[in-house]
Amino acid sequence: SSGNEKLLSSGVCTPHRKQSWKRLTIGTTVSAALLFLLLASSIIFVKTKKRNPP
């Protein structure tokens, strides 16, 4: 396990890997934010539908 950590830290030090890591982090953050927005909007939609019956 410590060998894997060494490999990871040495990989992060290289600028190219850092850039791809940053891109991956941004991508994950964006997708997580979109998922959260979708979830929040669906919850709000259900709540308003329940509150105001047609």
C-alpha positions, 0 to 999 in steps of 0.5 A: 500500500505504501508503494502505491502511495509513492507511485501516486505522489511521484505521478502528481509531481509531474505537470502533465499528470497534474493537469489531467488530475485537475481536469478530472477534478473539475469534471467530477465537480461539474457533474456532481453539481449538475446532479445536485441541481437535477435532484434539487429541482425534482425535489422542489417540483414534487414539493410544489406539486404536493402543496398546490393540488390541481 
